[in-house]
Amino acid sequence: MSTKELDIINQGPKRYEFSSLFDGARFYLLFEYNDRNDTWYLTLKDTDREVIVQGIPLLTNIDNLISRYVIDDIFLTGDILVADSQQNKRDPSFENFGDEVSAFYTSIIS
């Protein structure tokens, strides 16, 4: 099992996208912050930037954050997890995401 921390920008733009390799496949991750409810949302896109899943609220300590939504077994080898390094179970906010609270891709492939 391997874990990879995602490149979250702390207190940067409220909407940004980057690509990452998950088990050898490239995916694009769009992060959007909603001021009204102090929540970050994730849209996951494939190599062609076609949306796979959209508008997933990023919450701490939720198992199967992405794989519960994905069709066609795209994430059979892993998933995204949001965790609070201070172990306070705080959800990501504009102030703490990418700092005390971050996102990780966890794979069952070594």
HUDA-V278099 format. One record per residue. N is the residue number from 0. PSI is psi as a letter, one per 30 degrees, with the letter a starting at -180 (NA if undefined). NEAR is the number of other C-alpha atoms within 12 Angstrom. D_CENTER is the distance of its C-alpha to the mean C-alpha in Angstrom with 2 decimals. Layout:
n=N psi=PSI near=NEAR d_center=D_CENTER
n=N psi=PSI near=NEAR d_center=D_CENTER
This chain:
n=0 psi=k near=13 d_center=17.89
n=1 psi=l near=17 d_center=15.71
n=2 psi=k near=21 d_center=12.63
n=3 psi=k near=25 d_center=11.03
n=4 psi=k near=24 d_center=9.49
n=5 psi=l near=32 d_center=7.31
n=6 psi=i near=24 d_center=9.66
n=7 psi=k near=35 d_center=8.88
n=8 psi=j near=29 d_center=12.21
n=9 psi=k near=25 d_center=13.87
n=10 psi=h near=20 d_center=16.04
n=11 psi=b near=20 d_center=15.94
n=12 psi=l near=18 d_center=15.89
n=13 psi=f near=24 d_center=14.57
n=14 psi=j near=23 d_center=13.35
n=15 psi=l near=22 d_center=12.25
n=16 psi=k near=25 d_center=11.10
n=17 psi=l near=23 d_center=11.07
n=18 psi=l near=23 d_center=11.40
n=19 psi=k near=25 d_center=10.66
n=20 psi=k near=22 d_center=12.75
n=21 psi=j near=32 d_center=11.71
n=22 psi=h near=23 d_center=15.11
n=23 psi=f near=13 d_center=17.03
n=24 psi=k near=17 d_center=15.50
n=25 psi=k near=18 d_center=14.01
n=26 psi=l near=28 d_center=11.10
n=27 psi=k near=28 d_center=10.33
n=28 psi=k near=36 d_center=7.20
n=29 psi=k near=35 d_center=8.74
n=30 psi=k near=36 d_center=7.90
n=31 psi=k near=30 d_center=10.92
n=32 psi=k near=31 d_center=12.55
n=33 psi=j near=21 d_center=15.27
n=34 psi=e near=14 d_center=18.20
n=35 psi=e near=9 d_center=20.01
n=36 psi=g near=14 d_center=17.86
n=37 psi=h near=21 d_center=15.99
n=38 psi=k near=27 d_center=12.54
n=39 psi=k near=39 d_center=9.38
n=40 psi=k near=34 d_center=8.40
n=41 psi=k near=35 d_center=6.09
n=42 psi=k near=32 d_center=8.46
n=43 psi=k near=37 d_center=8.30
n=44 psi=l near=28 d_center=11.66
n=45 psi=a near=25 d_center=14.03
n=46 psi=e near=19 d_center=16.32
n=47 psi=g near=13 d_center=18.54
n=48 psi=g near=19 d_center=15.86
n=49 psi=k near=15 d_center=16.65
n=50 psi=k near=19 d_center=14.21
n=51 psi=e near=27 d_center=13.14
n=52 psi=k near=28 d_center=11.38
n=53 psi=k near=25 d_center=11.34
n=54 psi=h near=23 d_center=10.99
n=55 psi=k near=29 d_center=8.79
n=56 psi=k near=29 d_center=9.20
n=57 psi=j near=39 d_center=6.83
n=58 psi=k near=29 d_center=9.50
n=59 psi=l near=30 d_center=10.52
n=60 psi=h near=23 d_center=12.11
n=61 psi=j near=23 d_center=11.36
n=62 psi=k near=20 d_center=12.10
n=63 psi=h near=24 d_center=11.14
n=64 psi=e near=32 d_center=8.24
n=65 psi=e near=37 d_center=8.04
n=66 psi=f near=26 d_center=11.42
n=67 psi=f near=19 d_center=13.40
n=68 psi=f near=22 d_center=13.10
n=69 psi=k near=24 d_center=13.45
n=70 psi=l near=13 d_center=17.05
n=71 psi=g near=11 d_center=19.06
n=72 psi=h near=14 d_center=17.43
n=73 psi=e near=23 d_center=14.90
n=74 psi=h near=29 d_center=12.78
n=75 psi=f near=21 d_center=15.89
n=76 psi=g near=23 d_center=15.29
n=77 psi=a near=31 d_center=11.91
n=78 psi=l near=34 d_center=8.70
n=79 psi=k near=40 d_center=5.32
n=80 psi=k near=31 d_center=6.70
n=81 psi=k near=42 d_center=6.86
n=82 psi=k near=32 d_center=10.40
n=83 psi=j near=26 d_center=13.30
n=84 psi=f near=21 d_center=15.44
n=85 psi=f near=14 d_center=18.46
n=86 psi=h near=14 d_center=18.13
n=87 psi=f near=13 d_center=18.81
n=88 psi=h near=19 d_center=15.99
n=89 psi=k near=26 d_center=15.25
n=90 psi=l near=33 d_center=12.37
n=91 psi=k near=39 d_center=10.75
n=92 psi=l near=34 d_center=13.48
n=93 psi=e near=32 d_center=14.53
n=94 psi=e near=24 d_center=16.55
n=95 psi=f near=27 d_center=14.50
n=96 psi=k near=37 d_center=10.84
n=97 psi=f near=27 d_center=10.93
n=98 psi=c near=26 d_center=14.16
n=99 psi=f near=26 d_center=14.81
n=100 psi=k near=34 d_center=11.36
n=101 psi=l near=36 d_center=8.48
n=102 psi=k near=39 d_center=5.27
n=103 psi=k near=32 d_center=6.73
n=104 psi=k near=33 d_center=7.47
n=105 psi=k near=30 d_center=10.68
n=106 psi=k near=24 d_center=13.40
n=107 psi=f near=17 d_center=16.82
n=108 psi=k near=17 d_center=18.35
n=109 psi=NA near=13 d_center=19.82
